[in-house]
């Protein structure tokens, strides 16, 4: 098995098409806020969970694949003048997520040639996925903002994330000394249509972490889910060149108000 440094892995990920990349050691991920708090969070079966019709599906923990010791976190930039790249197309995922899958496969092939074991994480946490935003923070790619989104120095909030597990015990590329929210005067949470940031619902004592959802414990994913469910009822047939399918496909334009409200990278 060929040896790699974290920096070499990042360079390979960028060469494969990632806009940003970083490395997070699994032992560091286990201490990240989302991983510590998951067992204390209330049950959630909203948009994005494995099966909203199966109660109790959301497990009280994260599945760590045997032999996987670190994770390379991948980011793909979402151009602000091309919103369709983040539309969900019926049966086809988003263009950005398809790009991330392709990048991950390219990197996995390189690792295979180097006899390094890899693991492709599932999308859903409750089916073997990982918390991508927390992983990106541990990998030194940005910070979690008051809008509960990852904010990167280069692209702001306009990225989507993916990850590939590695059988390499690599050090995390570390947290950045970066926090644009500290001096920001834009109250991004006030722009939320569902007012999902208007009330504190989590405490550090309750969750056992100091870094809370929305930073102040005021992000309500139930209210956010209401908007996402509304978005799902407003599908629009579109002709999309990137989707290999004859005729128009149904597109869901999920709300991105909190993302676009962030002034970083305007």
C-alpha positions in Angstrom: 0.0 0.0 0.0 1.4 3.4 -1.0 1.8 6.0 1.6 0.2 9.5 1.2 0.2 12.7 3.2 -3.0 14.6 3.9 -1.6 17.4 1.6 -1.0 14.8 -1.2 -4.6 13.5 -0.9 -6.0 17.1 -1.1 -4.0 17.8 -4.3 -5.3 14.6 -5.9 -8.9 15.5 -4.9 -8.5 18.9 -6.5 -7.0 17.3 -9.6 -10.1 15.0 -9.8 -12.3 18.1 -10.0 -13.1 19.1 -6.4 -13.3 22.9 -5.8 -12.1 22.4 -2.2 -10.9 19.4 -0.2 -9.6 18.5 3.2 -8.8 15.5 5.4 -10.5 14.6 8.7 -9.3 11.8 10.9 -12.1 9.6 12.2 -11.0 9.9 15.8 -11.3 13.7 15.5 -14.7 13.4 13.8 -16.0 11.4 16.8 -15.5 14.4 18.9 -17.2 16.9 16.6 -20.4 18.5 17.8 -22.9 16.7 15.5 -21.4 13.3 16.4 -21.5 14.0 20.1 -25.0 15.4 20.1 -26.7 12.9 17.7 -27.8 10.5 20.4 -29.4 13.4 22.4 -31.3 14.9 19.4 -35.1 14.3 19.1 -36.2 11.9 16.4 -36.4 13.4 13.0 -38.0 12.0 9.8 -38.1 15.0 7.5 -36.9 15.7 4.0 -33.4 14.1 3.5 -33.8 11.2 5.9 -33.8 7.6 4.7 -37.5 6.9 4.9 -39.9 9.4 6.4 -42.5 6.6 6.8 -40.4 4.5 9.1 -40.4 5.8 12.7 -37.3 5.3 14.7 -35.2 4.8 11.6 -32.8 7.5 12.7 -30.1 5.7 14.7 -28.5 7.0 17.8 -25.0 6.9 16.4 -22.9 6.8 13.2 -21.7 3.7 11.4 -18.0 3.8 11.2 -16.8 1.4 8.5 -14.2 -1.1 9.6 -10.7 -0.3 8.4 -11.5 3.3 7.5 -9.3 5.7 9.5 -9.8 9.1 7.8 -12.1 10.9 5.4 -11.3 13.1 2.5 -14.0 15.8 2.4 -14.9 17.2 -1.1 -16.6 20.4 -1.9 -18.1 21.4 -5.3 -18.7 25.1 -6.0 -22.2 26.2 -6.9 -22.0 29.2 -9.3 -24.4 31.8 -8.1 -25.5 32.5 -11.7 -26.4 28.9 -12.4 -29.0 27.8 -9.8 -30.1 24.7 -11.7 -27.0 22.9 -10.6 -28.6 22.5 -7.2 -32.1 21.6 -8.4 -33.3 18.1 -7.5 -34.4 16.2 -10.6 -36.9 13.4 -10.2 -34.9 10.2 -10.1 -31.6 11.9 -11.0 -30.3 13.7 -7.9 -28.8 17.2 -8.4 -26.1 18.0 -11.0 -23.8 19.1 -8.2 -24.2 15.9 -6.3 -23.7 13.9 -9.5 -20.4 15.8 -10.0 -19.3 15.0 -6.4 -20.0 11.3 -7.0 -17.9 11.4 -10.1 -15.0 13.1 -8.3 -15.2 10.6 -5.5 -15.1 7.7 -8.0 -12.0 9.2 -9.7 -10.2 9.5 -6.4 -11.3 6.0 -5.3 -9.8 4.6 -8.6 -6.5 6.3 -7.8 -6.5 4.9 -4.3 -7.3 1.4 -5.7 -4.3 1.6 -7.9 -2.2 2.5 -4.8 -3.8 -0.4 -2.9 -5.5 1.9 -0.4 -8.9 0.8 0.8 -11.7 3.3 0.3 -15.4 3.5 1.4 -18.2 5.4 -0.4 -20.5 6.8 2.3 -24.2 6.6 1.8 -26.1 9.9 1.5 -28.3 9.3 4.6 -26.8 9.4 8.1 -29.1 6.7 9.2 -27.9 4.4 6.5 -24.2 4.8 6.9 -23.6 8.5 5.9 -21.6 11.1 7.8 -22.2 14.7 9.0 -20.6 16.5 6.1 -20.6 20.0 7.5 -18.9 19.0 10.7 -16.4 16.8 8.8 -15.6 19.8 6.6 -14.9 22.0 9.7 -12.5 19.3 11.1 -10.9 19.1 7.6 -10.1 22.9 7.8 -12.5 23.9 5.0 -14.5 26.5 6.8 -16.8 27.1 9.8 -20.4 26.7 10.7 -22.2 30.0 10.4 -25.2 31.5 12.2 -27.2 30.3 9.2 -26.3 26.7 10.2 -24.4 26.3 6.9 -20.7 25.7 6.2 -19.1 29.0 5.3 -15.8 28.7 3.3 -13.3 31.5 2.9 -13.2 31.1 -0.9 -16.8 30.4 -1.9 -18.8 31.4 1.2 -21.9 29.1 1.5 -22.1 28.2 -2.1 -20.7 24.7 -2.0 -22.1 21.2 -1.8 -20.2 18.4 0.0 -19.2 14.8 -0.4 -16.7 12.4 1.2 -14.7 9.3 0.7 -13.4 7.1 3.5 -9.7 6.1 3.4 -7.8 3.2 4.9 -5.1 5.7 5.8 -4.5 7.0 9.3 -4.0 10.6 8.2 -4.0 13.7 10.5 -6.9 16.1 10.1 -6.0 19.2 8.1 -7.3 21.1 11.1 -9.8 23.8 12.0 -9.4 27.2 10.4 -9.0 30.4 12.4 -11.9 31.8 10.4 -15.3 33.1 11.5 -16.9 35.8 9.3 -20.0 35.8 11.5 -18.3 37.5 14.4 -18.2 40.9 12.8 -21.0 40.4 10.3 -24.0 42.8 10.6 -26.3 40.9 8.2 -29.0 39.1 10.2 -29.3 36.2 7.8 -31.6 34.2 10.1 -34.2 37.0 9.9 -34.7 36.3 6.2 -36.0 32.7 6.8 -39.5 32.4 5.4 -40.5 29.9 8.1 -38.7 31.8 10.9 -36.7 28.7 11.7 -34.1 30.7 13.7 -36.5 32.7 15.9 -36.4 30.6 19.0 -33.7 28.9 21.0 -34.6 25.2 21.3 -31.3 23.6 22.2 -28.9 24.1 25.1 -25.3 23.0 25.6 -26.3 21.1 28.7 -29.0 19.2 26.9 -26.8 18.2 23.9 -23.5 18.0 25.7 -21.7 20.4 23.2 -20.9 24.1 23.2 -21.3 24.4 19.4 -25.1 24.3 18.9 -27.3 24.2 15.8 -27.4 27.8 14.4 -24.6 28.5 16.8 -27.0 29.7 19.5 -29.2 26.6 19.5 -31.9 28.4 17.5 -32.1 26.4 14.3 -35.3 24.5 14.1 -35.1 21.8 11.5 -38.8 21.0 11.8 -39.7 24.5 10.6 -37.1 24.3 7.9 -38.6 21.0 6.8 -42.0 22.6 6.4 -40.5 24.8 3.7 -38.8 21.9 2.0 -42.1 20.0 1.9 -43.7 23.0 0.3 -40.9 23.2 -2.2 -41.6 19.6 -3.2 -45.1 20.4 -4.2 -43.9 23.1 -6.6 -42.2 20.9 -9.2 -41.4 22.5 -12.6 -40.8 20.6 -15.9 -37.4 21.6 -17.3 -35.2 20.7 -20.2 -31.8 20.0 -18.6 -28.8 19.2 -20.9 -26.8 17.5 -18.2 -29.5 14.9 -17.5 -29.4 12.1 -20.0 -33.2 11.7 -20.5 -35.5 12.5 -23.4 -37.9 15.3 -22.8 -38.3 17.6 -19.8 -37.6 16.4 -16.2 -39.4 17.5 -13.0 -37.2 19.9 -11.0 -37.6 20.8 -7.3 -36.1 24.1 -6.4 -35.5 23.8 -2.6 -35.3 27.0 -0.7 -31.8 28.6 -0.4 -32.7 31.8 1.3 -30.3 31.4 4.2 -27.5 30.5 1.7 -28.0 33.6 -0.5 -28.5 35.9 2.5 -24.9 35.3 3.6 -22.7 38.2 2.4 -19.5 36.1 2.1 -18.5 35.7 -1.5 -20.9 38.1 -3.2 
